[in-house]
Amino acid sequence: FVGDRHTVLLSASGNRTLATDVLTVDQGFLHLRDTWSFSDPWATYVFLQADHNAFRSMQLRNLAGAGVQRRLWRTEWTEATLGTSLMGEYQLLTEGAEDEDAGLHARSSSFLTLAFAGDWGVAASTTFFQPRVDLPSNLRLYEELSLTLHLTEHLDWNAVGRVEWDRDPPEGREAVDLTASTGVVASF
């Protein structure tokens, strides 16, 4: 939903893949964000998010937060936004995984989004910087690059690449996780 001063975003995805009876992908993602523009270029937002990624030992990661963002600039074809929030994070790890992030913690979450749009579609980059409030050296960085091409009025093709870096990953897991996906998006 996009209104004059109010925007609601709901994003969901999930992947579960078996190859020769072996589970190779098991992840899910749900994000709900409500943004209110109270004085251009300033806005406030609240969000809820749920993640599941078996291969990062994450049985469940729930986030809830609120913050403020400022659009740095907007032209006909480009836009840049900077934001920061405080969020609660509850993380439940898969059995046998150990990590100091299991349980409930507060994190700061700051982001920078750059977007380029045209009649063809949208290309965007969003970078998140997320230190834990009580332990700032416990840091996560996320980068997401996306390309959306308009196919029809209600149908788009989308490609997304993500890099996730966790300074203190769960035991036995790599600090860097790379993912890429493509798909068709229907909008109404």
C-alpha positions in Angstrom: 0.0 0.0 0.0 1.4 3.4 -1.0 -0.4 6.6 0.1 0.6 10.2 0.2 2.3 10.0 3.6 1.9 6.4 4.5 3.4 3.2 3.1 2.9 -0.4 4.1 5.3 -3.1 2.8 4.8 -6.8 3.1 7.5 -9.1 1.8 7.7 -12.9 2.1 9.8 -15.6 0.6 10.6 -19.2 1.2 12.8 -22.0 -0.3 12.9 -25.7 0.4 14.8 -27.8 -2.0 15.6 -31.5 -2.1 18.3 -33.0 -4.3 18.5 -36.8 -4.4 16.5 -36.9 -1.2 19.0 -34.5 0.6 17.7 -31.2 1.9 19.9 -28.5 0.2 17.9 -25.4 1.0 15.6 -24.6 3.9 14.9 -21.0 4.6 12.0 -18.5 5.0 11.6 -14.8 5.4 8.6 -12.5 6.3 8.9 -8.7 6.7 6.2 -6.2 7.5 7.1 -2.4 7.5 4.8 0.6 8.1 6.3 4.0 7.3 4.9 7.4 8.0 6.3 10.5 6.3 5.7 13.3 8.8 7.8 16.1 7.3 9.5 15.6 4.0 12.3 14.3 3.9 11.8 12.7 7.4 9.8 9.6 8.1 9.3 7.1 11.0 8.8 3.4 10.6 8.0 0.3 12.6 8.7 -3.3 11.5 8.3 -6.9 12.3 10.4 -9.7 10.7 10.7 -13.4 11.0 13.6 -15.5 9.5 14.4 -19.2 9.3 17.6 -20.5 7.7 18.6 -24.1 8.6 22.0 -23.8 7.0 23.0 -20.8 9.2 21.8 -22.8 12.3 18.9 -20.3 12.7 15.7 -22.2 13.6 14.0 -18.8 14.2 15.0 -15.1 14.2 12.3 -12.6 15.1 12.8 -8.9 14.9 10.6 -6.0 16.1 11.8 -2.4 15.9 11.1 1.3 15.3 13.2 4.0 13.8 13.6 7.2 11.8 14.8 7.7 8.2 15.8 10.7 6.1 15.7 10.8 2.3 19.1 12.3 1.3 18.0 13.1 -2.2 15.4 12.3 -4.8 15.5 13.0 -8.5 13.3 11.7 -11.3 15.5 8.6 -11.6 17.4 8.2 -8.3 16.9 8.2 -4.6 19.0 7.8 -1.5 17.7 7.1 2.1 19.5 6.8 5.4 17.8 5.3 8.5 18.4 4.0 11.9 16.4 2.1 14.4 16.4 0.2 17.7 15.2 -3.4 17.4 14.6 -6.4 19.6 16.0 -9.6 18.3 15.0 -13.1 19.5 17.1 -15.9 18.0 16.5 -19.6 18.5 19.2 -21.8 17.1 18.9 -25.4 15.8 19.7 -28.2 18.2 23.4 -28.5 18.9 24.4 -25.0 17.7 25.9 -22.7 20.3 26.1 -18.9 19.9 26.1 -15.9 22.3 23.2 -14.5 20.2 20.7 -17.1 21.2 17.9 -15.6 23.2 16.7 -12.0 23.3 18.9 -9.0 22.6 18.7 -5.4 21.5 20.5 -4.3 18.3 20.9 -1.0 16.6 20.1 -1.2 12.9 21.3 1.5 10.5 20.9 1.4 6.7 21.6 3.2 3.5 19.5 2.6 0.4 20.4 3.7 -3.1 17.8 3.2 -5.9 17.8 3.9 -9.6 14.5 3.7 -11.4 13.1 4.1 -14.9 10.4 2.9 -17.2 12.4 -0.4 -17.4 12.3 -1.1 -13.7 14.4 -0.5 -10.5 18.0 -1.3 -9.5 18.7 -0.9 -5.7 21.3 -1.4 -3.1 20.7 -1.6 0.6 23.4 -1.9 3.2 22.6 -2.7 6.9 25.0 -2.2 9.9 23.7 -4.0 13.0 25.8 -4.0 16.2 24.4 -5.5 19.4 23.6 -2.7 21.9 25.2 -4.4 24.9 28.1 -5.8 23.0 29.0 -3.5 20.0 31.8 -5.8 18.8 29.0 -8.3 18.0 28.3 -7.0 14.6 26.4 -8.0 11.5 26.6 -6.4 8.0 24.1 -7.1 5.2 24.2 -6.0 1.6 21.4 -6.6 -0.8 21.5 -5.8 -4.5 18.4 -6.1 -6.5 17.2 -5.7 -10.1 13.6 -5.6 -11.0 12.5 -5.4 -14.7 8.9 -4.6 -15.6 7.4 -7.3 -17.9 3.8 -6.2 -17.8 1.6 -3.8 -15.8 1.3 -6.5 -13.0 4.3 -8.8 -13.6 8.0 -8.2 -12.9 11.2 -10.2 -13.2 13.4 -9.9 -10.1 17.0 -10.9 -9.3 18.5 -10.5 -5.8 22.0 -11.0 -4.5 22.8 -10.9 -0.8 25.9 -10.9 1.3 25.6 -11.5 5.0 28.5 -11.1 7.4 28.4 -12.1 11.0 31.4 -11.3 13.1 30.4 -14.0 15.6 28.6 -16.7 13.7 27.2 -19.8 15.4 29.8 -22.5 16.1 30.6 -24.4 12.9 29.2 -21.8 10.5 31.0 -19.5 8.1 31.1 -15.8 8.8 30.0 -14.9 5.3 26.8 -16.2 3.6 26.2 -15.5 -0.1 22.8 -16.0 -1.7 21.3 -15.3 -5.1 17.7 -15.7 -6.3 15.5 -14.9 -9.3 11.8 -14.9 -9.7 8.7 -13.5 -11.1 6.8 -10.9 -8.9 3.0 -10.2 -9.3 1.7 -6.9 -7.9 -1.9 -5.8 -7.6 
